[in-house]
Amino acid sequence: MAFPEQADDVTETQRKKCRLLEIVQYTCEPEELLSGEVQPRCFPIPRIFRICPNRPAVEITKLIKIDLKTGEIEMPDESSALLPKGKHWRDIRRYDTEAVAGSSG
């Protein structure tokens, strides 16, 4: 199943070549020990991405089910329809916020 607006862009052969990749990021908070020392306490945040040939990577962490005992990932069949349209980094436009703020005043 292809994205509605990208149906021509991704063939069934390309979809079969898609890979799932995981990165683990950490969020940390300061924790005060009984001794009065402060040390960071960090928690892992796994993130899963779908990477297809000639397509930007799309994070699918919230769309999948992970079996915490085995690490097996289950991706619902309808997940392709739920994925947002990704953009290549070269297509991202960053606007100069100072110029925009200065032009309104």
C-alpha positions as CSV (number, residue, x, y, z in Angstrom):
1,M,0.0,0.0,0.0
2,A,1.5,3.4,-1.0
3,F,1.0,6.8,0.3
4,P,-1.9,8.4,-1.6
5,E,0.1,11.3,-2.9
6,Q,3.2,9.2,-3.5
7,A,1.7,6.1,-5.2
8,D,3.8,6.6,-8.4
9,D,7.0,7.2,-6.4
10,V,7.3,3.9,-4.6
11,T,7.0,0.6,-6.5
12,E,6.2,-2.7,-4.8
13,T,9.8,-3.8,-5.5
14,Q,11.2,-0.7,-3.7
15,R,8.9,-1.3,-0.8
16,K,10.3,-4.8,-0.3
17,K,13.8,-3.3,-0.1
18,C,12.7,-1.0,2.8
19,R,14.6,-1.5,6.0
20,L,13.9,-0.8,9.6
21,L,16.6,0.8,11.6
22,E,16.7,1.7,15.3
23,I,18.5,4.4,17.2
24,V,18.5,4.8,20.9
25,Q,18.5,8.3,22.4
26,Y,18.5,9.2,26.0
27,T,16.7,11.7,28.2
28,C,18.5,12.6,31.4
29,E,17.4,14.3,34.6
30,P,19.5,15.4,37.6
31,E,19.0,13.1,40.6
32,E,20.1,14.0,44.1
33,L,21.7,11.1,46.0
34,L,21.4,10.6,49.7
35,S,24.9,11.9,50.0
36,G,23.8,15.3,48.5
37,E,25.7,14.7,45.3
38,V,23.8,15.2,42.1
39,Q,24.2,12.8,39.2
40,P,22.4,12.4,35.9
41,R,19.8,9.6,35.7
42,C,19.1,8.6,32.1
43,F,16.4,6.7,30.4
44,P,16.6,5.1,26.9
45,I,14.2,6.2,24.2
46,P,14.3,3.8,21.2
47,R,13.3,5.2,17.9
48,I,12.5,3.1,14.8
49,F,12.8,4.4,11.3
50,R,11.7,3.0,7.9
51,I,14.2,3.6,5.2
52,C,13.3,2.9,1.6
53,P,15.5,3.4,-1.5
54,N,15.3,6.9,-2.9
55,R,13.0,8.1,-0.1
56,P,13.6,10.0,3.0
57,A,13.7,8.1,6.3
58,V,10.4,8.2,8.2
59,E,10.1,7.6,11.9
60,I,7.5,4.9,12.6
61,T,8.1,4.4,16.4
62,K,4.5,5.2,17.3
63,L,3.0,3.0,14.5
64,I,4.7,-0.3,15.5
65,K,4.3,-2.9,18.2
66,I,7.4,-4.2,19.9
67,D,7.5,-7.5,21.9
68,L,9.7,-6.4,24.8
69,K,10.7,-10.0,25.6
70,T,12.0,-10.9,22.1
71,G,12.5,-7.5,20.5
72,E,10.4,-8.6,17.5
73,I,8.7,-5.7,15.7
74,E,5.2,-6.0,14.3
75,M,4.2,-3.4,11.7
76,P,0.5,-3.1,11.0
77,D,-0.5,-3.6,7.3
78,E,-2.2,-0.2,7.2
79,S,1.0,1.6,8.5
80,S,2.0,2.7,5.0
81,A,-1.2,4.7,4.7
82,L,-0.5,6.4,8.0
83,L,3.1,7.5,7.3
84,P,3.6,11.2,6.8
85,K,5.1,12.4,3.6
86,G,8.8,12.7,4.2
87,K,11.2,15.3,2.7
88,H,14.8,15.1,1.8
89,W,17.0,17.4,3.9
90,R,17.9,19.3,0.7
91,D,14.2,20.2,0.3
92,I,13.8,21.6,3.8
93,R,13.6,25.4,3.8
94,R,14.7,27.4,6.9
95,Y,13.3,30.8,7.2
96,D,15.2,33.7,8.8
97,T,13.1,34.3,11.9
98,E,14.8,37.7,12.6
99,A,13.9,39.0,9.1
100,V,10.3,37.8,9.5
101,A,10.0,39.4,13.0
102,G,11.6,42.6,11.8
103,S,9.3,43.0,8.8
104,S,6.1,43.0,10.9
105,G,7.2,46.0,13.0
